Amino acid sequence: MIICAECGHKELQGALFCTECGEHLLELGGMPAVSDQITIERKPNLLGHKQEVVTRSQEIMFMIPSSGRRINLPFQNKIRIGRGEPEDPQAPELNLTLDDGGAAGVSREHAEIRMSDDGISLVIIDLNSTNGTFLNHFRLPAQLPYPVAHGDEIYFANLVVHVFFR
């Protein structure tokens, strides 16, 4: 069991966020390091708590607990997330096919991560996926951007992915 330092709520081992108050449960020492080149801004999350929002990054690491895969992708303009044949040139950059994405309900064109319109932070946008995108247990409305922070937990339908900026 993990005990939240903020509110004292008990969570199962491996949880990244407290379901009671929304705080991060892992200390930054247990997460991949944030580069010195990354600017961090404090913004309230959906529960009104402060969380770090990375404003620029050269690489994003996706950790997929169900398959054990860690995928490092360079961030240029956007990262498309979904399913596709690995040899297909139109396949999304974060292709969840090898992680049983189809069985988990991941759409072929599920979501994307891109720079916000004001150029201040990275955002995630659900692309009208069939089974939804959840950011830290909050279901994202389709086609609306929401800031993504270092250490966030994202569910693409029923497939959990942890996001870290390097």
C-alpha positions in Angstrom: 0.0 0.0 0.0 1.0 3.6 -0.7 -0.1 6.3 1.7 -0.7 9.8 0.1 1.5 12.4 1.9 -1.1 15.1 1.1 -4.4 13.5 2.5 -3.3 10.2 4.1 -5.5 8.1 1.7 -4.3 4.5 1.0 -3.7 3.4 -2.6 -2.6 0.2 -4.2 1.1 -0.4 -4.9 2.0 1.1 -8.3 -0.6 3.9 -8.3 0.8 7.2 -9.5 -2.0 9.5 -8.3 -4.2 9.6 -5.1 -7.8 8.9 -6.1 -8.9 11.0 -3.1 -7.0 14.3 -3.7 -5.2 13.8 -7.1 -1.6 14.3 -5.8 1.4 12.5 -7.3 2.3 9.5 -5.2 5.8 8.9 -6.4 8.6 11.2 -5.4 10.5 12.8 -8.3 13.5 10.8 -7.3 11.6 7.6 -8.4 10.7 9.1 -11.8 12.9 9.7 -14.8 14.8 12.9 -14.4 13.5 16.1 -16.0 16.1 17.8 -18.2 17.5 21.2 -17.3 16.4 22.4 -20.7 12.7 22.0 -19.8 10.8 24.9 -18.4 8.2 24.0 -15.8 5.2 26.1 -15.0 2.8 25.5 -12.1 -0.9 25.2 -13.1 -3.9 23.8 -11.3 -5.0 20.4 -12.4 -8.7 19.3 -12.8 -9.0 18.9 -9.0 -7.6 22.4 -8.3 -4.2 21.1 -7.1 -1.0 22.4 -8.5 0.9 20.2 -11.0 3.9 20.7 -13.2 3.3 21.5 -16.8 6.3 21.0 -19.1 6.5 23.8 -21.7 9.0 22.3 -24.1 10.7 19.0 -24.5 13.1 17.3 -26.8 11.9 13.7 -26.1 8.8 12.1 -24.5 9.0 8.7 -22.8 5.9 6.6 -22.7 5.8 3.7 -20.2 3.1 1.0 -20.8 2.8 -1.2 -17.7 0.7 -3.9 -19.3 3.4 -4.8 -21.8 6.5 -3.4 -20.0 7.4 -1.3 -23.0 9.2 2.0 -22.8 9.0 4.1 -25.9 11.1 7.2 -26.4 9.8 9.6 -29.1 11.3 12.8 -30.2 8.8 15.7 -30.0 8.6 17.8 -33.2 5.1 19.1 -34.0 2.8 16.4 -32.6 2.7 12.7 -31.6 -0.3 10.8 -33.0 -1.5 7.9 -30.7 -3.5 4.9 -31.9 -3.1 1.6 -33.7 -1.8 0.6 -37.1 0.4 -1.9 -38.9 4.1 -1.3 -37.9 5.3 -1.2 -41.5 2.5 1.3 -42.6 3.9 4.8 -43.2 0.6 6.2 -42.0 0.8 4.4 -38.6 0.7 6.7 -35.6 4.0 7.6 -33.9 2.8 6.0 -30.6 1.5 2.7 -32.1 -0.3 0.7 -29.4 -1.0 -2.3 -31.5 1.9 -4.3 -29.9 0.4 -3.5 -26.5 -2.9 -5.2 -27.3 -4.4 -1.8 -28.0 -7.2 -3.4 -30.1 -8.3 -5.6 -27.3 -8.1 -2.6 -24.9 -10.4 -0.5 -27.1 -7.8 1.9 -28.5 -9.0 3.5 -31.7 -6.9 3.7 -34.9 -6.7 7.5 -34.6 -7.2 7.8 -30.8 -5.5 11.0 -29.6 -2.6 13.3 -30.2 -0.1 15.3 -28.2 1.0 18.6 -29.6 2.1 22.1 -28.6 -0.7 24.3 -27.3 -2.0 27.1 -29.5 -0.1 29.7 -27.4 3.1 27.6 -27.5 3.4 27.5 -23.8 2.7 23.8 -23.0 2.1 20.4 -24.5 -1.5 19.3 -24.7 -3.4 16.1 -25.3 -6.5 16.0 -27.5 -8.9 13.1 -27.9 -9.7 12.6 -31.6 -13.3 11.5 -31.1 -12.1 8.0 -30.1 -14.8 5.4 -29.5 -13.8 4.5 -25.9 -12.4 7.8 -24.7 -9.2 9.2 -23.3 -8.7 9.7 -19.6 -6.0 12.1 -18.1 -5.4 11.3 -14.5 -8.8 9.6 -14.3 -10.7 12.5 -15.9 -12.4 11.7 -19.2 -11.3 14.3 -21.8 -14.0 15.8 -23.9 -13.3 15.1 -27.6 -11.4 17.7 -29.6 -10.5 19.9 -26.5 -6.9 20.3 -25.5 -5.7 19.7 -22.0 -2.2 20.3 -20.6 0.0 17.1 -20.1 2.5 17.1 -17.3 5.6 15.0 -16.5 4.4 11.9 -14.7 0.8 12.0 -15.9 -1.3 8.8 -16.3 -3.3 8.5 -19.5 -5.8 5.8 -20.3 -6.4 5.3 -24.0 -9.7 3.4 -23.6 -8.6 0.7 -21.1 -4.8 0.9 -21.9 -2.8 2.8 -19.3 0.3 4.8 -20.4 2.5 6.9 -18.2 4.2 10.0 -19.7 7.5 11.4 -18.8 9.4 14.3 -20.4 13.1 14.1 -21.0 
